[in-house]
Amino acid sequence: MIVASPSSLYSDLDVSAQVDAPLAAHTWFGIGGSADLLIRPRSPEALATLARRCRRDGIPLRVLGSGANLLVDDEGVDGVVVKLDTECFQRVDFNAEGLVERMRVFGGASMEKLVQECARRGLAGIEPMSGIPASLGGAIRMNAGGRFGAIGDAVDAVTVLGMDGEQRVYTAAELRFGYRESNLPEGIVLWASLRVAPDDPMACRERVKEIFAYKKSTQPMSANSAGCMFRNPVMGDGTRVSAGKLIDQARLKGTRVGCAFVSQEHGNFIAIDRKADAPARTDDLRGLVDLIKARVLAEANIELQTEVVFWRRGEPA
Ligand SMILES: Cc1cc2nc3c(=O)[nH]c(=O)nc-3n(C[C@H](O)[C@H](O)[C@H](O)COP(=O)(O)OP(=O)(O)OC[C@H]3O[C@@H](n4cnc5c(N)ncnc54)[C@H](O)[C@@H]3O)c2cc1C
């Protein structure tokens, strides 16, 4: 849906707005089209009013984190994209409520910076996020993590702004975090209270370094990718099998469609070659995803599902 008169949505709000805003530079893939409207609110109140107006007018509203798990269609996306990169959404309150064991982290805060700062202060608990590019909101939405743990393990409570503009708090007892998913209702993660434990800063830093080194040795971290493209599928006996292994067994490493190729280092990483002769297109990547799914289905009789979030016009936000 194209926003008919976009300025009426935000002109009286404390936000900055860009019409027809290219999104490629906001994602790790670095490809895709524009958002009809990109809005950066400067207060939770402005964001709440914007959400209410979008709902009232039937305009889709999407929230962009650090773009590390996001693929934007070549045709871009309709409606409003919100980016929480102003100061008030990047805050971290250590010793929240006077407790060293709780910190309040806002939705747009960088997890990479938070991991470093916690290690520096000798606060243990979120080291498993080392090397995972994310905002706090994106990390919680995806329950980002890996073999050393996931963000959900440290969550004490999450405050979500609903599309009705109301804030609701969900406690750890109400939340269920699973493999790259949770039961968190739709809405925008405003902030979360995370549990940490005082520890020796040197020991924290060592754990962060070890986890980062492990990731670096197993994944092409600097490629234009979104990490793992596919979810590890569940087998009949309930165990998960590595999607990367299935792709490797189907001899797909190195396979290319236009600018998109399967990493030689890790079968589940699809990357974009920006130096390819033709322009880098999301359609190439989607073509490669379809090819991989078809081949793995034919060879292993397993249907792969994407982990990466796709944004397209006309699809629910
Ligand atoms: C090199 C590389 C390595 C990676 N390794 C890992 C890994 O080891 N483990 C892992 O789990 N992931 C990994 N990823 C994927 C990615 O880091 C995670 O999925 C991360 O959580 C994405 O966060 P983001 O802020 O970038 O979210 P985005 O990609 O911007 O958005 C992802 C989803 O979260 C939603 N979202 C974003 N912010 C909010 C908010 N405030 N409120 C509500 N919803 C929100 C978006 O609308 C979208 O649906 C990797 C990615 C890269 C590029």
The ligand as an ORCA input file, in Angstrom:
! r2SCAN-3c Opt
* xyz 0 1
  C      27.430    -12.453     10.026
  C      26.159    -12.835     10.728
  C      26.185    -13.821     11.706
  C      25.006    -14.179     12.369
  N      25.069    -15.152     13.333
  C      23.953    -15.441     14.027
  C      24.000    -16.417     15.091
  O      25.035    -16.979     15.412
  N      22.839    -16.683     15.752
  C      21.657    -16.053     15.439
  O      20.630    -16.314     16.089
  N      21.584    -15.153     14.430
  C      22.704    -14.834     13.733
  N      22.628    -13.926     12.712
  C      21.330    -13.323     12.377
  C      21.055    -12.010     13.153
  O      22.228    -11.545     13.763
  C      19.983    -12.219     14.235
  O      18.782    -12.762     13.719
  C      19.633    -10.901     14.958
  O      18.784    -11.191     16.027
  C      18.953     -9.892     14.046
  O      18.770     -8.690     14.776
  P      18.548     -7.315     14.023
  O      18.461     -6.237     15.016
  O      19.565     -7.154     12.963
  O      17.114     -7.564     13.387
  P      16.628     -7.233     11.908
  O      17.350     -8.098     10.954
  O      16.670     -5.776     11.659
  O      15.106     -7.722     12.006
  C      14.795     -9.088     12.200
  C      13.346     -9.187     12.697
  O      13.263     -8.600     13.982
  C      12.263     -7.600     13.989
  N      12.666     -6.521     14.891
  C      13.779     -5.759     14.861
  N      13.775     -4.880     15.876
  C      12.628     -5.084     16.566
  C      12.007     -4.483     17.696
  N      12.572     -3.456     18.384
  N      10.816     -4.952     18.108
  C      10.199     -5.975     17.468
  N      10.720     -6.577     16.372
  C      11.918     -6.138     15.939
  C      12.184     -7.114     12.541
  O      10.940     -6.484     12.279
  C      12.358     -8.426     11.807
  O      11.143     -9.139     11.783
  C      23.790    -13.551     12.039
  C      23.763    -12.547     11.037
  C      24.944    -12.189     10.405
  C      24.884    -11.108      9.357
*
